Amino acid sequence: MKQLFLIFLISVALHQLAAWAEDGVTRDDLKSELVQSKVSTAAEASPTLSREASEILTRMSEFISAAPAFTLVSETGSEVLQKNGQLLEVGSLLTLAIKRPSLANGRFVSRVGDSATTTLDGEAIWVYSANESVYDTTRQPGDIETSLDIMAKQLGAPRQLFDFFLKDLTASLTVAVKSGFYVGESMISGVLCDHLALRGEEVDVQVWIARGDEPVPRRIVITHREVDRQPRFWAQFISWDLSPDLSDTSFTFSPPEGAMRIRFFVDMPLEESE
């Protein structure tokens, strides 16, 4: 089951240029050299978070933080290190609904067909594996952010992706991001984005943020520098809805008939969850 939650949690397309040659050099070659030179120079000159990258991140965080509710659909992938040293990728389709401050519902379907759901109903956290027909529940200790902390500690669920949805994202990024710079413009699934390269204590993060009136992330890549072979996690956002029609009943869960409860959570004293 823990593997299900690791899957749960937790293709840049360059414009095609017409062929052009001069002394055997193409425009693609020149563009590649210019991009590599720009990235190398920016990385060397950015021991801290650059002003341009900071402004783009702040705009994104303020926009997402201001949304009282939203839904999204995302493809995710994680690289898993095998005993022989080879990296294999596993992935899932994530459908997520959030209604602040305390309601959330996520459904995760892996590439091999495994399905899991997580529900925060304001009073309890529910996790359910449809394939194994098992579930567990524990008291919800507070808002969405606090609940995600509990899931990270008790289930080993990675937090990096969900850090982009926090109500206080700017403060979170200020602590987590040690340096970063603006890479340039990129197209992600037909959406013009700003490409940022960020660095934390143990991870490198690339994020592509849509330009325009809805500056939401369209792609995220997280590289774990301190882990052997530096495995990556990525999320490609298929769709966002910043004004969904969500009622509180969208965030309810009842175990199906015949489902078995298996203890995943460790119940905490009340004072620890407040």
C-alpha positions as CSV (number, residue, x, y, z in Angstrom):
1,M,0.0,0.0,0.0
2,K,2.8,2.4,0.7
3,Q,3.8,2.0,-2.9
4,L,0.4,3.2,-4.0
5,F,0.8,6.4,-2.1
6,L,4.4,6.9,-3.4
7,I,2.8,6.7,-6.9
8,F,-0.1,9.0,-5.8
9,L,2.3,11.5,-4.3
10,I,3.7,13.6,-4.0
11,S,8.5,17.3,-23.1
12,V,9.3,20.7,-23.4
13,A,8.4,21.3,-27.0
14,L,10.8,23.7,-28.8
15,H,9.3,25.5,-31.8
16,Q,10.4,23.9,-35.1
17,L,12.5,26.2,-37.1
18,A,13.1,26.0,-40.9
19,A,16.3,24.4,-41.9
20,W,19.0,26.9,-42.6
21,A,22.7,26.3,-42.9
22,E,25.8,28.4,-43.1
23,D,29.1,26.8,-43.0
24,G,27.3,23.6,-41.8
25,V,25.7,25.3,-38.8
26,T,21.8,25.2,-38.5
27,R,19.5,27.6,-36.6
28,D,18.7,24.8,-34.2
29,D,22.4,24.4,-33.4
30,L,22.7,28.2,-32.9
31,K,19.6,28.3,-30.7
32,S,20.8,25.3,-28.6
33,E,24.2,27.0,-28.1
34,L,22.5,30.3,-27.1
35,V,20.1,28.5,-24.6
36,Q,22.9,26.5,-23.1
37,S,25.1,29.6,-22.7
38,K,22.2,31.6,-21.1
39,V,21.4,28.8,-18.7
40,S,25.0,28.2,-17.7
41,T,25.6,31.9,-17.2
42,A,22.4,32.3,-15.1
43,A,23.2,29.3,-13.0
44,E,26.7,30.5,-12.2
45,A,25.4,34.0,-11.4
46,S,22.5,32.9,-9.2
47,P,23.7,31.9,-5.7
48,T,20.3,33.1,-4.5
49,L,16.9,33.3,-6.1
50,S,16.9,35.8,-8.9
51,R,14.5,38.7,-8.9
52,E,12.8,37.6,-12.1
53,A,12.3,34.1,-10.9
54,S,11.1,35.4,-7.5
55,E,8.5,37.7,-9.1
56,I,7.1,34.8,-11.3
57,L,6.9,32.5,-8.3
58,T,5.2,35.1,-6.2
59,R,2.6,35.8,-8.9
60,M,1.9,32.1,-9.2
61,S,1.7,31.6,-5.4
62,E,-0.6,34.6,-4.8
63,F,-2.9,33.5,-7.6
64,I,-3.2,29.9,-6.3
65,S,-3.5,31.0,-2.7
66,A,-6.4,33.3,-3.6
67,A,-8.4,30.5,-5.1
68,P,-11.0,29.2,-2.5
69,A,-11.3,26.0,-4.5
70,F,-9.9,24.3,-7.6
71,T,-9.7,21.1,-9.4
72,L,-6.9,19.7,-11.6
73,V,-5.9,16.6,-13.6
74,S,-2.3,15.6,-13.9
75,E,-0.1,12.9,-15.2
76,T,2.7,12.0,-12.8
77,G,5.8,9.9,-13.0
78,S,8.5,8.7,-10.5
79,E,11.8,7.0,-11.1
80,V,12.4,4.0,-8.9
81,L,16.0,2.6,-8.4
82,Q,16.2,-1.1,-8.9
83,K,18.7,-3.4,-7.1
84,N,20.8,-3.7,-10.3
85,G,21.2,0.1,-10.4
86,Q,18.7,0.7,-13.2
87,L,16.0,3.4,-12.9
88,L,12.5,2.4,-13.9
89,E,9.6,4.8,-14.1
90,V,6.2,4.3,-12.5
91,G,3.3,6.7,-13.0
92,S,-0.3,7.6,-12.3
93,L,-3.2,9.8,-13.3
94,L,-4.1,12.2,-10.5
95,T,-7.5,13.9,-10.2
96,L,-7.5,16.4,-7.4
97,A,-10.2,18.7,-5.9
98,I,-9.5,21.2,-3.1
99,K,-11.9,23.4,-1.2
100,R,-10.1,25.5,1.4
101,P,-9.5,25.4,4.2
102,S,-9.9,21.7,5.0
103,L,-11.6,19.7,2.2
104,A,-9.7,17.7,-0.4
105,N,-10.3,14.6,-2.6
106,G,-7.7,12.9,-4.7
107,R,-8.0,9.9,-6.9
108,F,-4.9,8.1,-8.3
109,V,-4.9,5.5,-11.0
110,S,-1.5,3.9,-11.7
111,R,-0.4,2.8,-15.1
112,V,-0.9,-0.8,-14.2
113,G,-4.5,-0.1,-13.1
114,D,-4.1,0.2,-9.3
115,S,-6.5,2.7,-7.9
116,A,-6.4,4.7,-4.6
117,T,-8.3,7.6,-3.2
118,T,-7.6,10.0,-0.4
119,T,-10.4,12.1,1.2
120,L,-10.2,14.9,3.7
121,D,-13.8,15.6,4.9
122,G,-13.0,18.2,7.5
123,E,-13.2,15.8,10.4
124,A,-11.3,12.7,9.2
125,I,-8.6,11.6,6.7
126,W,-9.6,8.5,4.6
127,V,-7.4,6.4,2.4
128,Y,-8.7,3.6,0.3
129,S,-7.3,1.1,-2.1
130,A,-9.9,-0.1,-4.6
131,N,-7.8,-3.0,-5.9
132,E,-7.2,-4.5,-2.5
133,S,-10.5,-3.2,-1.0
134,V,-8.8,-2.0,2.1
135,Y,-8.9,1.4,3.9
136,D,-8.0,3.3,7.0
137,T,-9.1,6.5,8.6
138,T,-7.8,8.8,11.3
139,R,-8.9,12.1,12.9
140,Q,-8.2,15.1,10.6
141,P,-5.9,17.4,12.7
142,G,-6.7,20.6,11.0
143,D,-6.5,22.2,7.6
144,I,-5.3,20.7,4.3
145,E,-1.6,21.6,5.0
146,T,-1.6,20.1,8.5
147,S,-3.2,16.9,7.2
148,L,-0.6,16.6,4.4
149,D,2.1,16.8,7.1
150,I,0.5,13.9,8.9
151,M,0.3,11.8,5.7
152,A,3.9,12.6,5.0
153,K,5.1,11.5,8.4
154,Q,2.9,8.4,8.8
155,L,2.6,7.1,5.2
156,G,5.9,8.4,3.8
157,A,4.0,10.4,1.2
158,P,6.2,13.0,-0.5
159,R,5.1,16.6,-0.1
160,Q,7.0,18.4,-2.9
161,L,4.2,18.5,-5.5
162,F,1.5,19.6,-2.9
163,D,3.8,22.4,-1.7
164,F,2.7,24.2,-4.9
165,F,-0.9,24.3,-3.6
166,L,-0.4,25.6,-0.1
167,K,-2.3,28.7,1.1
168,D,1.0,30.2,2.2
169,L,3.1,29.1,-0.7
170,T,5.3,32.2,-0.8
171,A,6.5,31.6,2.7
172,S,7.0,27.9,2.0
173,L,9.1,28.7,-1.1
174,T,11.1,31.3,0.7
175,V,12.2,28.6,3.2
176,A,12.6,25.8,0.7
177,V,14.2,27.5,-2.3
178,K,17.9,28.4,-1.8
179,S,18.6,29.6,-5.3
180,G,17.1,29.8,-8.7
181,F,16.9,31.6,-12.0
182,Y,14.7,32.2,-15.0
183,V,15.6,29.9,-17.9
184,G,13.3,31.3,-20.6
185,E,10.0,30.8,-22.4
186,S,8.8,27.3,-23.2
187,M,5.6,25.7,-24.7
188,I,4.0,23.1,-22.6
189,S,1.1,21.3,-24.4
190,G,0.4,24.4,-26.4
191,V,0.6,26.8,-23.4
192,L,3.3,29.5,-23.3
193,C,5.1,29.2,-20.0
194,D,8.0,30.7,-18.0
195,H,10.6,28.1,-17.2
196,L,12.3,28.4,-13.8
197,A,15.1,26.3,-12.4
198,L,15.2,26.2,-8.6
199,R,17.5,24.6,-6.0
200,G,16.8,23.5,-2.5
201,E,18.9,21.8,0.2
202,E,18.4,18.3,-1.4
203,V,16.4,18.7,-4.5
204,D,16.5,20.6,-7.8
205,V,13.1,21.7,-9.1
206,Q,12.1,22.9,-12.5
207,V,8.7,24.5,-12.9
208,W,6.9,25.8,-16.0
209,I,4.4,28.5,-15.1
210,A,1.7,29.6,-17.6
211,R,1.7,33.1,-18.7
212,G,-1.4,35.2,-18.8
213,D,-4.3,35.6,-16.4
214,E,-4.0,32.1,-14.8
215,P,-0.3,31.7,-13.8
216,V,-0.6,28.0,-12.7
217,P,2.2,25.4,-13.0
218,R,1.9,23.3,-16.2
219,R,4.8,21.0,-15.5
220,I,7.1,20.3,-12.5
221,V,10.2,18.2,-12.4
222,I,11.9,17.3,-9.1
223,T,15.4,15.8,-9.0
224,H,16.5,14.2,-5.8
225,R,20.2,15.1,-5.7
226,E,21.0,13.4,-2.4
227,V,19.6,10.0,-3.5
228,D,21.6,7.5,-5.4
229,R,21.3,8.0,-9.2
230,Q,19.3,11.1,-8.6
231,P,15.8,9.8,-9.4
232,R,13.2,12.3,-10.6
233,F,9.5,13.0,-10.0
234,W,7.5,14.9,-12.6
235,A,4.0,16.1,-13.0
236,Q,2.4,17.3,-16.2
237,F,-0.8,19.2,-15.6
238,I,-3.5,18.4,-18.2
239,S,-6.2,20.8,-16.9
240,W,-7.0,23.3,-14.2
241,D,-10.4,24.7,-13.1
242,L,-10.1,27.6,-10.7
243,S,-13.9,28.1,-10.4
244,P,-15.3,24.6,-9.9
245,D,-18.8,23.9,-8.7
246,L,-17.9,21.9,-5.5
247,S,-20.3,21.1,-2.6
248,D,-19.2,19.7,0.7
249,T,-20.7,16.4,-0.4
250,S,-18.0,16.1,-3.0
251,F,-15.6,15.4,-0.1
252,T,-17.4,12.5,1.7
253,F,-16.3,8.9,1.8
254,S,-17.9,5.7,3.0
255,P,-16.1,2.4,2.9
256,P,-17.7,0.1,0.3
257,E,-19.4,-3.0,1.6
258,G,-16.9,-5.7,2.3
259,A,-13.9,-3.4,2.5
260,M,-11.5,-4.3,5.2
261,R,-9.9,-1.8,7.5
262,I,-6.1,-2.1,7.8
263,R,-4.2,0.2,10.1
264,F,-1.9,2.6,8.2
265,F,-2.2,5.6,10.6
266,V,-1.0,5.8,14.1
267,D,-3.6,7.7,16.2
268,M,-2.0,10.6,18.0
269,P,-2.8,12.3,21.3
270,L,-5.0,15.3,20.7
271,E,-2.3,17.8,21.7
272,E,0.0,16.5,19.0
273,S,-2.5,17.1,16.3
274,E,-3.4,20.6,17.2
